[in-house]
């Protein structure tokens, strides 16, 4: 089993936190026209955007190509509450330049508001991670 590839290691993780505001939701609605979400809750695409941000900027990083992502949202994320998104390397496939990542989103109480997995191509990573 490969435990390290292109500076990535099994179990390596990265996280970011964000508190979504009513203005964020208004911007999202203006951009997409989506009004299907419950008032006071953060729509799934905004939460997914936190994961996408991590993939492209932190882990694996610049040059990552998204192949597959899937999420589920077992609880509502609330406007005004800090949400922490985390990605973790769970499988490395150097023969195909592929990395599998576990994704988790939790609220300030530690309740899971989103989870999933992603598959990314890392052939063009800008530079190795520390």
N, C-alpha and C positions, 0 to 999 in steps of 0.2 A: 504494500500500500504506500502510495506517495504521500509524504507529509509536508513537503515544501516544493514550490514551483513558482518561478518568476517573482521571488520575494514574498509570496503568499504562503501561509501555513495553515494547516488544519486547526480550527478553533479560533483563528484570528478574527477579531471583530472591530467594528467601528459604529459609533452612535452619534446622533444629533438630536437636539430637542427644539421644539417650536411651540409657541402658544398662538393658536389661530384666533383672530379677532372677527368681529362682525364685518369689518371693512374687508378682510380677506374673503369672506363668503360673498359679499356684494361684488367684489372684483371677479371672483370665480363665476358667479351667475351672469354678470355682464359679458364675460368672455365666452361662456359655453351655452348660455340659455337654460342651463339645468336648474330647475326649481324643485326637483323630486325629493330632496332630502328633508328630514325633519328640522323644523326651526330649532336653532341652538345646537345643532350637531354639525360635525365636520364631514363633508362628503368624502367618500372613498377615494376618488381621484386625487384630492389634495393630500390625503394620507399616503397614497401610493407615490406621489411626487417626492415625499421625503425619502422613500426607499430609492427612487431613481436618482435623487441627488447624491445619496451615499455611494451608489454604484459608480457614478461618473466622476465623483470628486475625491472620495476617500478610499473605498474598498470595493472592487479592485482598483479603481482610479481612472484617470484620463486614458482614453483609448479602449475602454471596455465597450463591447458590443452586446446589447441585450438580445437574447434569443427567445427566452420564455420567462414569464412571470405569472404567478397566480397568488391570489390573496383571499382571505376570508376575514370578515369583520364580526367577531362574536359579541361585541358590545359597542355602544356608541361612544365616540370621542366627542367631548363637549367643547364648545367655543369658550375661550378664556382659561382652559386647563392645559397645562404643559403636557405635551405628548413627546415621548422619546422613541425614536426609530433606531433599530439596531440591525445590522447585517452581520452574519457569521459564516465563515468559510466552512462548509461541511463535506466537500469532496473536491479533489483535484484530479483532473484527467489530462496530464501533460501531452499524451499522445494525440489528443484532439484540440489542445489549447482551451479546454473547457473548465469552468469552475461552477460548482453548485453552491448556492448561498441560502441560508435560512434567514427569514425576515420576521421581525417582531416589532410591534408598536404597543407601548404601554402608556397608561395615563399616570398622573402624579401619585395615585394610590397604588400603582403597580399592577392594576388590572389590565389584562390583554385586550386591546381594542382592535388589533389587526395581527394577522400572521400569514405566512406563506413561504414560498421558495422561489428562487430565481436560478436561471441557467444563463451564464454569460460566456462569451468568447473573449479570451485575453491575449490573442496573438499580437495585437497592436498596442499593448500597454506602453505608456510613454516611458516609464522607468520602473525599476524594481522597488518594491515597498521595503521599509526597514523591518 
